[in-house]
Amino acid sequence: MKITYFPETDTLYIELKAGPGTDAREVAPDIVLDFNISNEVIGIEIEQASKRTDLMNLGQGTIPVDMVDSYAA
């Protein structure tokens, strides 16, 4: 997973899976999901990110190891 903030557009992008997107759908105001050819969600775009999330704490959280291990199988 890769998280990128674009200050020039105030957009936060969370890449869940690498690869090209083939479709995008706005699921809520300023929230867009990107899909690949297999219709899997590969990314989440959050527009007006500074108004919707605390960017100062971005990247300080962690995912519990047992949660990561359960998805690796």
Rosetta constraint file for C-alpha pairs under 8 A:
AtomPair CA 1 CA 14 HARMONIC 7.04 0.50
AtomPair CA 1 CA 15 HARMONIC 5.51 0.50
AtomPair CA 1 CA 16 HARMONIC 4.82 0.50
AtomPair CA 1 CA 17 HARMONIC 6.67 0.50
AtomPair CA 2 CA 14 HARMONIC 5.82 0.50
AtomPair CA 2 CA 15 HARMONIC 5.02 0.50
AtomPair CA 2 CA 16 HARMONIC 6.82 0.50
AtomPair CA 3 CA 12 HARMONIC 7.21 0.50
AtomPair CA 3 CA 13 HARMONIC 5.75 0.50
AtomPair CA 3 CA 14 HARMONIC 4.52 0.50
AtomPair CA 3 CA 15 HARMONIC 6.22 0.50
AtomPair CA 4 CA 12 HARMONIC 5.80 0.50
AtomPair CA 4 CA 13 HARMONIC 5.22 0.50
AtomPair CA 4 CA 14 HARMONIC 6.52 0.50
AtomPair CA 5 CA 10 HARMONIC 7.21 0.50
AtomPair CA 5 CA 11 HARMONIC 5.86 0.50
AtomPair CA 5 CA 12 HARMONIC 4.44 0.50
AtomPair CA 5 CA 13 HARMONIC 6.31 0.50
AtomPair CA 6 CA 10 HARMONIC 5.64 0.50
AtomPair CA 6 CA 11 HARMONIC 5.19 0.50
AtomPair CA 6 CA 12 HARMONIC 6.28 0.50
AtomPair CA 7 CA 11 HARMONIC 6.68 0.50
AtomPair CA 9 CA 47 HARMONIC 7.79 0.50
AtomPair CA 9 CA 48 HARMONIC 7.76 0.50
AtomPair CA 10 CA 47 HARMONIC 6.31 0.50
AtomPair CA 10 CA 48 HARMONIC 5.20 0.50
AtomPair CA 10 CA 49 HARMONIC 5.62 0.50
AtomPair CA 10 CA 50 HARMONIC 6.46 0.50
AtomPair CA 11 CA 45 HARMONIC 6.88 0.50
AtomPair CA 11 CA 46 HARMONIC 5.61 0.50
AtomPair CA 11 CA 47 HARMONIC 4.59 0.50
AtomPair CA 11 CA 48 HARMONIC 5.91 0.50
AtomPair CA 11 CA 49 HARMONIC 5.40 0.50
AtomPair CA 12 CA 45 HARMONIC 5.84 0.50
AtomPair CA 12 CA 46 HARMONIC 5.08 0.50
AtomPair CA 12 CA 47 HARMONIC 6.58 0.50
AtomPair CA 12 CA 49 HARMONIC 5.76 0.50
AtomPair CA 13 CA 43 HARMONIC 6.95 0.50
AtomPair CA 13 CA 44 HARMONIC 5.74 0.50
AtomPair CA 13 CA 45 HARMONIC 4.56 0.50
AtomPair CA 13 CA 46 HARMONIC 6.34 0.50
AtomPair CA 14 CA 43 HARMONIC 5.44 0.50
AtomPair CA 14 CA 44 HARMONIC 5.08 0.50
AtomPair CA 14 CA 45 HARMONIC 6.46 0.50
AtomPair CA 15 CA 42 HARMONIC 6.08 0.50
AtomPair CA 15 CA 43 HARMONIC 4.41 0.50
AtomPair CA 15 CA 44 HARMONIC 6.62 0.50
AtomPair CA 16 CA 41 HARMONIC 7.43 0.50
AtomPair CA 16 CA 42 HARMONIC 4.91 0.50
AtomPair CA 16 CA 43 HARMONIC 5.21 0.50
AtomPair CA 16 CA 44 HARMONIC 7.75 0.50
AtomPair CA 17 CA 41 HARMONIC 7.84 0.50
AtomPair CA 17 CA 42 HARMONIC 4.69 0.50
AtomPair CA 17 CA 43 HARMONIC 6.90 0.50
AtomPair CA 18 CA 42 HARMONIC 6.90 0.50
AtomPair CA 19 CA 36 HARMONIC 7.33 0.50
AtomPair CA 19 CA 42 HARMONIC 7.63 0.50
AtomPair CA 20 CA 36 HARMONIC 6.27 0.50
AtomPair CA 21 CA 34 HARMONIC 5.95 0.50
AtomPair CA 21 CA 35 HARMONIC 5.35 0.50
AtomPair CA 21 CA 36 HARMONIC 4.56 0.50
AtomPair CA 21 CA 37 HARMONIC 7.11 0.50
AtomPair CA 21 CA 42 HARMONIC 7.28 0.50
AtomPair CA 22 CA 34 HARMONIC 7.52 0.50
AtomPair CA 22 CA 35 HARMONIC 5.96 0.50
AtomPair CA 22 CA 36 HARMONIC 5.08 0.50
AtomPair CA 22 CA 37 HARMONIC 5.67 0.50
AtomPair CA 23 CA 34 HARMONIC 5.89 0.50
AtomPair CA 23 CA 35 HARMONIC 5.15 0.50
AtomPair CA 23 CA 36 HARMONIC 6.67 0.50
AtomPair CA 23 CA 37 HARMONIC 7.83 0.50
AtomPair CA 24 CA 32 HARMONIC 6.44 0.50
AtomPair CA 24 CA 33 HARMONIC 5.52 0.50
AtomPair CA 24 CA 34 HARMONIC 4.42 0.50
AtomPair CA 24 CA 35 HARMONIC 6.01 0.50
AtomPair CA 25 CA 32 HARMONIC 5.42 0.50
AtomPair CA 25 CA 33 HARMONIC 5.37 0.50
AtomPair CA 25 CA 34 HARMONIC 6.69 0.50
AtomPair CA 26 CA 30 HARMONIC 7.06 0.50
AtomPair CA 26 CA 31 HARMONIC 5.63 0.50
AtomPair CA 26 CA 32 HARMONIC 4.20 0.50
AtomPair CA 26 CA 33 HARMONIC 6.35 0.50
AtomPair CA 27 CA 31 HARMONIC 5.89 0.50
AtomPair CA 27 CA 32 HARMONIC 5.94 0.50
AtomPair CA 27 CA 33 HARMONIC 6.99 0.50
AtomPair CA 28 CA 32 HARMONIC 7.33 0.50
AtomPair CA 30 CA 45 HARMONIC 7.85 0.50
AtomPair CA 30 CA 46 HARMONIC 5.85 0.50
AtomPair CA 30 CA 47 HARMONIC 4.88 0.50
AtomPair CA 30 CA 48 HARMONIC 7.06 0.50
AtomPair CA 31 CA 44 HARMONIC 7.13 0.50
AtomPair CA 31 CA 45 HARMONIC 5.78 0.50
AtomPair CA 31 CA 46 HARMONIC 4.89 0.50
AtomPair CA 31 CA 47 HARMONIC 6.46 0.50
AtomPair CA 32 CA 44 HARMONIC 5.83 0.50
AtomPair CA 32 CA 45 HARMONIC 5.03 0.50
AtomPair CA 32 CA 46 HARMONIC 6.63 0.50
AtomPair CA 33 CA 41 HARMONIC 6.50 0.50
AtomPair CA 33 CA 42 HARMONIC 7.64 0.50
AtomPair CA 33 CA 43 HARMONIC 5.84 0.50
AtomPair CA 33 CA 44 HARMONIC 4.73 0.50
AtomPair CA 33 CA 45 HARMONIC 6.34 0.50
AtomPair CA 34 CA 41 HARMONIC 5.71 0.50
AtomPair CA 34 CA 42 HARMONIC 5.66 0.50
AtomPair CA 34 CA 43 HARMONIC 4.95 0.50
AtomPair CA 34 CA 44 HARMONIC 6.24 0.50
AtomPair CA 34 CA 45 HARMONIC 7.74 0.50
AtomPair CA 35 CA 39 HARMONIC 5.28 0.50
AtomPair CA 35 CA 40 HARMONIC 5.24 0.50
AtomPair CA 35 CA 41 HARMONIC 4.51 0.50
AtomPair CA 35 CA 42 HARMONIC 5.45 0.50
AtomPair CA 35 CA 43 HARMONIC 7.11 0.50
AtomPair CA 36 CA 40 HARMONIC 5.56 0.50
AtomPair CA 36 CA 41 HARMONIC 6.71 0.50
AtomPair CA 36 CA 42 HARMONIC 6.44 0.50
AtomPair CA 48 CA 52 HARMONIC 6.60 0.50
AtomPair CA 49 CA 53 HARMONIC 5.89 0.50
AtomPair CA 49 CA 55 HARMONIC 7.72 0.50
AtomPair CA 50 CA 54 HARMONIC 6.73 0.50
AtomPair CA 50 CA 55 HARMONIC 6.27 0.50
AtomPair CA 54 CA 58 HARMONIC 6.88 0.50
AtomPair CA 57 CA 61 HARMONIC 7.76 0.50
AtomPair CA 63 CA 67 HARMONIC 6.83 0.50
AtomPair CA 63 CA 68 HARMONIC 6.91 0.50
AtomPair CA 64 CA 68 HARMONIC 6.59 0.50
AtomPair CA 65 CA 69 HARMONIC 6.14 0.50
AtomPair CA 66 CA 70 HARMONIC 6.24 0.50
AtomPair CA 67 CA 71 HARMONIC 6.75 0.50
AtomPair CA 68 CA 72 HARMONIC 6.40 0.50
AtomPair CA 69 CA 73 HARMONIC 7.01 0.50
